[in-house]
Amino acid sequence: MLRELEDQKGKQREESLALTGETRQLNAQACKWAARRNELNRATEELINKAKEFKKLRDESNKSVAQSKRKRDESNEMIGQLYAKIDDIRKKQNLTNERSIGNIHGEIEQLEFRQQTEILSPEREKQLVNKITVLRAEFKRRREQLEKNEELRKLLDEAQSLRDMACSYHDQVKKFANMAQEYHDQMIAAFKEADQTRAEADSAQKEYLKSLNGSL
């Protein structure tokens, strides 16, 4: 009887040690998963903050795009007004019956915009470039004719200065638009990465709870 009691105590002791070892192992796993979960949560938070910063930079770039567009359009509007004034003076003084220099300028602007924004076949682009070249030559010739008149020369110089400003603003539009697109792409990438690390953190949390429940 005594021997049986001692055997039972021995078995109980072994079972207790085994349970203790298993509990320790589960606790260790729970700690590991908790650490992994916390690490992933921190990474997720950092990525979200990073994405928000890219969003802020994108929005600022888009504001700069809008401001540069407004200034460019204002300059182009003033150019149009100047060419209208030049054409009016030309007609009143019967300087020439040729095509308005403002019309030539407007057509050049339209064709250059098409060249910059449309996807053209090599043949179509070649035709467009040739047409722009011809129009620029005509514009130069007409300008030289009109510059013989002192009043018109001053107006033409003013229009050219505004043209240079408009081109500068247009370059800024393109620069800021490219920046905005880059920041947008980086924002999307950061948010996607945050979604991935958040999902991994959720999985780590499940493993943590599983290990924790097993040790109870």
LINZIWO-V305646 format. One line per field, one symbol per residue. ss: DSSP state (H for helix, E for strand, C for the rest). burial: + if it has 9 or more other ideal C-beta (glycine too) atoms within 8 Angstrom, else -. Layout:
ss->???
burial->???
//
This chain:
ss->CHHHHHHHHHHHHHHHHHHHHHHHHHHHHHHHHHHHHHHHHHHHHHHHHHHHHHHHHHHHHHHHHHHHHHHHHHHHHHHHHHHHHHHHHHHHCCCCCCCCHHHHHHHHHHHHHHHHHCCCCHHHHHHHHHHHHHHHHHHHHHHHHHCCCHHHHHHHHHHHHHHHHHHHHHHHHHHHHHHHHHHHHHHHHHHHHHHHHHHHHHHHHHHHHHHHHHHC
burial->---------------------++--++-++--++-++--++-++--++-++--++-++--++-++--++-++--++-+++-++++++-++----+-----++-++++++-++-++----+----+--++-++--++-++--++-+++-+--++-++-++--++-++--++-++--++-++--++-++--++-++--++-++--++-++--++--+-
//
